[in-house]
Amino acid sequence: MRIAICAPATPITREDAAHAGAAARDFPGIELHFHPQCFASDGHFAGPDALRLAAFLDCANDPGFDAVWFARGGYGSNRIAQAAIAALAPAAAAKAWLGYSDMGYLLAGLYRARIGRPAHGPMVADGRREAGGAALRRALGWLAGDRSTLEPGLDRRPAAAFNLTTLAMLCGTPLMPGLAGHVVLVEEVSEHLYAIDRLLFHLTAHLSGIAGLRLGRVSEVPGNDRPFGADAEEIARYWCARHAIPFLGRADIGHDAANRIVPFGLVSPAAQD
């Protein structure tokens, strides 16, 4: 299996690539191919928009690659996502796509266009986290066909998983997929609780018809000058109730090394058993 790696948002380091290469040695059938753009730098981004777009398309449209594994989140994939989806060649439809956080813009666009097999899950840069090797092996395991890596609460309903801010920003854009009938999983990092409340106020107004919402980890919540008065789960339950969305409990996803895999759409019954 040949896996292409590109960085549609922010760059990784050579050390990050080395961590991924070490993890890949546990999977003799896997070859990792890092696009040189992964290490480019242009202000915040892994190169200018045009370079990031070209690298994505190099990986996506090459029929010699079986999957595209995103290098890192941060911010920036939204700036190229529409052009990227519009320029995909037939080879892209045969690929798996793996990432999370800011990569949700691309995963959403791919899922909306029914291109390939997008999934929420660890990225190359997660190797720098504590216990990051386990995250890398989980990602590579899923790409190699190991379904034990899946988020354990997935059932026979279609699902999709996003960072909360990313999904809220997708609403109303041409990248937003139809999620009616889906179980939607969300997670967040480094946001105040009042921001979580504000994001769910906006998001739940756009999720009419979903099968339910599950809340992943909301981590590294900054302190504020006064208590908000509700925790993240209480906030999620409140906004779900306001919009008659079933709240289906917690999910094993988040901005951490324990982040589990959530394929978009239906998981086959064999993978769930």
C-alpha positions in Angstrom: 0.0 0.0 0.0 1.4 3.4 -1.1 0.3 6.3 1.0 0.9 9.9 -0.1 1.3 12.6 2.6 0.7 16.3 2.0 0.1 19.4 4.2 -2.9 21.5 3.1 -2.7 23.7 6.1 0.5 24.0 8.2 3.9 22.2 7.9 5.5 19.3 9.7 9.1 18.8 10.5 11.6 16.2 9.4 11.4 14.8 12.9 7.6 14.3 12.5 8.3 12.4 9.3 10.8 10.3 11.0 8.3 9.4 13.8 5.8 8.3 11.1 8.5 6.3 9.3 9.3 4.5 12.5 5.7 3.6 13.1 5.3 2.4 9.5 8.0 -0.2 10.1 5.3 -2.2 12.0 3.4 -2.4 8.7 5.7 -4.1 6.1 3.1 -3.7 3.3 2.9 0.1 3.7 5.1 2.7 1.9 5.0 6.3 3.0 5.7 9.1 0.4 6.1 12.6 1.8 5.5 15.3 -0.7 8.3 18.0 -0.4 5.6 20.6 0.3 5.0 19.1 3.7 8.1 21.0 4.9 7.5 24.3 3.1 6.8 27.5 5.0 5.1 30.7 4.1 4.0 32.6 7.2 1.4 30.5 9.0 1.1 28.0 6.1 2.9 25.1 4.6 3.7 27.2 1.5 1.4 29.6 -0.4 -2.1 28.5 -1.3 -1.0 27.6 -4.9 1.7 25.3 -3.6 -0.5 23.6 -1.1 -3.2 23.1 -3.7 -0.7 21.7 -6.3 0.7 19.3 -3.7 -2.7 18.0 -2.7 -3.6 17.4 -6.3 -0.3 15.7 -7.0 -1.1 13.2 -4.2 -4.8 12.9 -5.0 -4.7 12.5 -8.7 -1.7 10.0 -8.9 -3.2 6.5 -9.5 0.0 5.0 -7.9 -1.2 6.0 -4.4 -3.8 4.1 -2.5 -4.5 6.8 0.2 -3.8 10.3 1.2 -2.8 10.9 4.8 -2.8 14.5 5.9 0.3 15.7 7.7 -1.2 18.3 10.1 -4.1 20.5 10.8 -3.8 24.0 12.2 -5.5 26.4 9.7 -5.6 26.8 5.9 -7.2 23.9 4.1 -10.4 25.9 3.7 -8.5 28.4 1.5 -7.9 25.7 -1.1 -10.7 23.1 -0.5 -13.2 24.2 -3.2 -10.6 24.4 -5.9 -9.1 21.1 -4.8 -12.4 19.2 -5.0 -13.2 20.7 -8.4 -9.8 19.6 -9.8 -9.9 15.9 -8.7 -9.3 13.3 -11.4 -10.9 9.8 -11.5 -8.0 8.3 -9.5 -9.0 10.2 -6.4 -12.2 8.1 -6.2 -10.2 5.0 -5.3 -8.4 6.5 -2.3 -8.8 6.6 1.4 -8.4 10.0 3.0 -7.4 10.4 6.6 -7.1 13.4 8.9 -9.1 15.6 11.3 -9.2 19.1 12.8 -8.7 21.7 10.0 -8.7 18.8 7.4 -12.4 18.6 8.1 -12.9 21.1 5.3 -11.4 18.7 2.8 -13.0 15.6 4.3 -16.4 17.4 4.1 -15.9 18.4 0.5 -14.8 14.9 -0.4 -17.8 13.4 1.3 -20.2 15.8 -0.2 -18.8 14.9 -3.7 -18.8 11.2 -2.9 -15.1 10.9 -3.7 -13.2 8.1 -2.1 -13.3 7.1 1.6 -12.8 10.1 3.9 -12.3 9.4 7.6 -11.6 11.3 10.8 -8.4 10.1 12.5 -4.8 10.8 13.6 -2.4 12.7 11.4 1.4 12.6 11.0 2.0 15.5 13.4 0.2 13.5 16.2 3.4 11.5 16.5 4.9 14.4 18.6 2.2 14.0 21.3 2.7 12.0 24.4 1.9 8.4 23.3 1.9 9.7 19.8 3.3 6.4 18.4 0.1 4.7 19.3 -1.9 7.3 17.3 0.3 6.9 14.3 0.0 3.1 14.4 -3.8 3.4 14.8 -3.9 5.5 11.6 -1.7 3.2 9.7 -3.6 0.2 11.0 -6.9 1.6 9.7 -5.3 2.4 6.3 -4.1 -1.2 6.2 -7.6 -2.6 7.0 -7.6 -3.0 10.8 -11.1 -2.1 12.0 -10.3 -2.4 15.7 -9.1 1.2 15.3 -12.7 2.5 14.9 -14.5 4.6 17.4 -16.3 2.0 19.5 -19.8 3.7 19.5 -20.3 3.5 15.7 -23.4 1.6 14.8 -25.4 0.8 11.7 -26.2 4.4 11.0 -24.0 6.7 8.9 -21.6 8.8 10.9 -19.3 11.8 10.4 -16.8 13.4 12.8 -15.5 16.9 12.9 -13.8 19.5 15.0 -16.6 21.7 16.4 -15.2 25.0 15.1 -14.5 23.4 11.6 -18.0 22.0 11.3 -19.6 25.3 12.5 -17.6 27.2 9.8 -18.6 24.7 7.1 -22.3 25.5 7.6 -23.7 27.5 4.7 -20.7 26.9 2.4 -20.5 24.8 -0.8 -18.3 22.3 1.1 -21.0 21.3 3.7 -22.2 17.8 3.1 -25.8 16.6 3.7 -25.8 15.0 7.2 -29.5 14.1 7.5 -29.8 10.7 9.2 -26.2 10.8 10.3 -24.8 10.5 13.8 -22.5 13.5 14.0 -19.5 13.4 16.4 -17.7 16.6 17.4 -14.7 17.5 19.5 -12.8 20.7 20.4 -9.6 22.0 21.9 -8.4 25.3 23.4 -11.8 27.1 23.3 -13.5 28.8 26.2 -16.8 27.3 27.4 -18.7 30.4 26.2 -17.2 29.8 22.8 -18.4 26.2 22.9 -21.8 27.5 23.7 -21.7 30.0 20.8 -20.5 27.3 18.3 -23.2 24.9 19.3 -25.8 27.7 19.1 -24.8 28.1 15.5 -24.2 24.5 14.5 -27.3 22.9 15.9 -29.4 25.4 13.9 -27.9 23.7 10.8 -28.2 20.1 11.8 -32.0 19.5 11.4 -32.7 15.9 10.6 -29.5 14.3 11.9 -29.8 11.0 13.8 -28.1 12.5 16.8 -25.0 14.3 18.2 -22.2 12.7 20.2 -19.6 14.8 22.0 -15.9 13.9 22.0 -13.3 15.4 24.2 -13.3 19.1 24.8 -9.8 19.6 26.1 -7.4 22.4 27.2 -10.3 24.7 28.0 -8.8 28.2 28.9 -9.7 29.8 32.2 -12.1 32.8 32.2 -12.7 35.7 34.5 -15.9 34.0 35.7 -17.3 30.5 35.6 -19.5 29.8 32.7 -21.9 27.7 34.8 -22.2 24.6 32.6 -19.6 22.1 31.3 -19.2 21.0 27.7 -21.7 18.1 27.9 -24.3 20.3 29.6 -23.9 22.9 26.9 -24.3 20.2 24.1 -27.4 18.8 25.8 -28.9 22.2 26.1 -28.5 23.1 22.4 -29.6 19.6 21.2 -32.7 20.0 23.3 -33.4 23.4 21.8 -33.4 21.9 18.3 -34.9 18.5 19.0 -31.6 16.7 18.2 -31.0 13.5 20.1 -28.0 13.8 22.3 -26.4 10.3 22.1 -23.6 10.6 24.7 -19.8 10.8 24.5 -17.4 9.8 21.8 -13.8 8.6 21.8 -12.4 11.4 19.6 -10.4 14.5 20.4 -7.2 16.5 19.8 -5.0 13.9 21.5 -3.2 10.6 20.9 -6.3 8.6 21.9 -8.3 9.9 18.9 -10.2 7.1 17.2 -11.1 6.5 13.6 -14.5 7.6 12.2 -15.1 6.7 8.6 -17.6 9.0 7.0 -20.9 7.3 6.0 -21.8 3.7 6.8 -19.4 1.3 8.4 -19.9 -2.2 7.1 -21.5 -4.7 9.5 -18.4 -6.9 9.4 -16.3 -4.0 10.7 -18.7 -3.4 13.6 -19.0 -7.0 14.8 
